[in-house]
Amino acid sequence: MTMLVAETLTGSREAYKELYDYTIYTVYKSVHFLLEEKADVDDVVQEIYIQVYKSLETFDTNRSFQPWLMGIVMRQIRAYRRKRWMRMRITSKAESLEHHAAFDFSEEIVDKVANHVLLQAVQQLSFKLKQVIVLHYLHEYSQEEIANILDIPLGTVKSRIHAALQKLRSKERQGHFLIGKVEKIHEA
């Protein structure tokens, strides 16, 4: 990845295309999962890659690229959510948006999480809780990496994961689903 970044910074369009091809699947999957408005996924992904291109000069080559990229992804999603909230507040009308996406990752996510009802329960979590669950369980980032990606204290990451798991366990106790081994693997 460092070579692709360096080549991109020298103006190589081919290197940036390779960087894009290497990362688009993960970026698109994350945005698709974290945005409720599926019609806006492509726009947010485009904004992410514009920001990546603008920010490549600030990338520290001594660090891992993927967590740096996920930090940009999470910041762009937050910015999108803020803009959307302001737009809805100003207009005070909720527009019904079409739910479509060019790629459908729902089957893969269900396989990864192993329970459709659990996936629905995760979707009902607040954005802050959903963010840490997606990064920790879907992308398998450590708690320290999540803290760096989201630029929040490690303790906050731990408490958000704990709160999310508590909410999911509450639904499990109500007999809605079984969490299964996904939780057991990553819980620390």
N, C-alpha and C positions, 0 to 999 in steps of 0.2 A: 504494500500500500504506500509506503514511503516513497518508493520510486515513482509510482503513478502521481503522487502529489507533487513531487519535484518536477516531473515532466510537464504536468499541467501548469505549474507556475512559470515554466519557460514558454508557455503558449501552445503547447501540444493539445490540439482538439481530440486527437485519437486517445491520448492518455486520459483526458477527462471523460471521454465516452467509455473507456474501460472501467474507470472508477465508478461511473454511473451504473454500468451493467453489473458490476460486482456488488453494488449496494442497494439497487432499486428494490429488489425483492423484500429485503428486511425493512426498508423505509416504508414501502407501500403497505406492507402487512401491518406495521405498527400504526400508521395513520388510519388505515381502514378499521382497525380494531378500536382505536381511541376516539374516533369521530362518530358522533351519532348521525350526522348529516352526510350520508354516503355520496351524495351528489357533489360535495365539496372536496372530496378526497384528492382528486387529480390536481385541483388548484393549490391545495396545501402542499402536496408533494412537489409541485413546480416551485413554489416559494422556498421550500427546503433546499432544493438544488441550486437555486439562485443564491441563497444565503451561504451554502457550502462553497460555491465558487468565489464569492466575495470574501469569505473568511479563511480560505486556504492559507493565505500568508501568515495567519496567526496560529496555525496548527503547529504544535510542538512535536517534532519528529521523534523525540525521546519517549513519547507516550503512544498508547494504542489508538488507532484511528477510529475503530468502531464505537467505543464509548464517547469520543469527541463528536462523532456524527450523531449519535443518539441524543446527545445534549442539544444539538441544533434542532433535531426532530422535535424534542419535547418543548423547547422554547417556541418554535413555530406553531405547534399545536396550541400552546397556551395563548400565544398572540392571536391566533385565529379565533379561539373561544372568546377572548376579551372583545375583539372587534365585533363578533357576531352578537354577543350579549348587548353591546352598546347599540348596535344597529336595531336589534329587536326592541330594546328599551325606548329608543328614540321614536321608532315608528309605532311601537306598542301593538303591532300586529304580528302574529306568528304566521309565517308563510309555510304552506305545506311544501315540502321539498321531495322531489323524486328520490327514491332510494335505488341507486344503481352504481355499479362499479365495473371497471374494465376487467379486473381480476377478482375472482371470488376465492378468498382464503378461508372461508368459514369451515370448510371440510377439514383442512389441515389443522386449524385451531381446535376444532372439536376433537380431532385425533390426539393432539398434543395434550389437551386438558382432560380428555377421556370421558367427558360427560356433558351432554348438551344442556341439561338443566343447570349444571354448574356454570357453564358459559353464560347462560342467561342471568344467573345470580351475579356473576362478575360484572356483566354489563350494567346492572342496577347499582353498583357501587358508585360513590362519588368519584369525580375525575381524579382527585389526588390519590385516592386509594387504588383506583383502577390503574393508574400510571405505574405505581410500584409493583403491583401484581403482574402487569404485562412485562415490565422490565425483568422482574425476578423469575417468574415462572415460564413465561413464553420465550424470552430471550436469554434466560439463564445468567443474568448478570449478578455478581455478588452484591451484597448490601453496600460495600464500600464503593463499588463502581456506580451503583445507583445514586449514592450521595454525590459523587462527582458529576454524573450526568445531569442531575436535577439541581445541582448547586445548593444542596440543603445538608444540614448536619446528619451524621450517621444515625444518631439517636432518633431523629425524625423519621428516617427511612424505616428503622426497626419498629417504631410505634405505629407507623402507617401499615406496615405489613401485618403487625399484630392485630390492629383494629380491623383490617380487611378480613383476616382469617377468623376473627371473632364473629363478624357479621355473617360470614359464610358458614361457620359452625352453627350459628343460631338457626339459619335456614335448614341446615342438615338435621338438627335436633327436632325441627318441626316436620321432619320426614320428607323434605322436598327432594333431596338427593344425597348421595354419598360422595364425600370428598375424595377418598381413595388415596392411591399412592403418590400422586403429584405433590400433595402437601407434605407428606412424610419425607420425600426425597430432599426437598429444599428447605424445610424448616430447620432453623439453627438457633 
